[in-house]
Amino acid sequence: MYGYMSKPLEDSPISLPVEVIRDLLTPSEMRMLKNRWRILQLLQSGLTIRSIASQVKVGTDTVVRVSKLVGRVGFQESSGQSKTPWVFGKSEK
């Protein structure tokens, strides 16, 4: 069939220059990418879900989604344990 491309069996790593990423993404997508990067940094610093959501000005669901991604793709610290408390109301360290 024409017009259909098969999906690769596994994701292969690619390297894209920042300029290409800026050209490919809309301003909204670029903001979302920056927010997720900031969330990742704050998660690794051990802040609570609510604190991160407040600082980045996103919903707690966005922070939780990024934190789940952290475990799946291996952005965790070398100890393998997350410092993020899963209790929403837990006070800062």
N, C-alpha and C positions, 0 to 999 in steps of 0.2 A: 504494500500500500504506500502511496505517496503522501507526503505531508505529515507523517508520523515519525517521530524519532524514538528509539528505544531508550529507556532510562538506564544509565550505567548501573552495574551491579553493586558497586561501592563508590563512595565519594573519593575522588583522587585529590590530593592537596594541590592548590594553585597559589600563585603569588601574584597579587594585583597591586600596582602602584596606587597610592592614595589618590592621585589625580584621576585615575580611571574610575575608582569607586565614587568620587565626587560627581563625575560625569554620568554615571549609571543611576545613581540614586536621586530621588526627588528631594527637595528641601525637608519635607516631612519625614521621609525615610532616613535622611541623614541625622535629623534630630533624635529619632528613635534609636538609631545606632549609637549616638553619643550618650543618650540616657542609659542604655543597656551597659555600655562600657563603664560609666560612672557607677551604676548599680553594682557591677562586678567588683570594682575597686572597694566600694563601701562594704560589700558582703565579706570580702577578705579581711577587712579591718575589724570585723566582729560587731558591727552595729545591729540594732534590732530591725526587723522588717518595717515597722511603723516609722522609725527614725529615718531609714533610708528613703522610704516613700515620701516623707515630708521634705527631706533635703532635695531630692531629685524632682519633686512635684509630679509624681506619678501615683497610681493606685497601688495598694498593697498586693493586688493580684499580679501586677507586672513584676514586682520585686520577687514574689514567690516563683513566678515562671522562670525568671533569670536564675534564681537560686537552684531550681531543679535542673536547669540546663548545666549549671556548674558541675554538678555531680555526674551528669551523663558524658560530658565531653572532656573531663579531666582538667578543669581549671582550678581544682582544689589545691590547697597547699600541700607540700610534700608529706606532711604528717598523715594526710588522707582523711582528716576529720575537719568538718566545718566548724568555725567558731560562731556561726550565726545561731542565736537562740530562736527556737521555733515557737516560743510563746510570744504572742504579739505584744502583750503588755509588759514584758520583762524589761527591767531597767537597764540602762547602759552599763558597760563595764567600767 
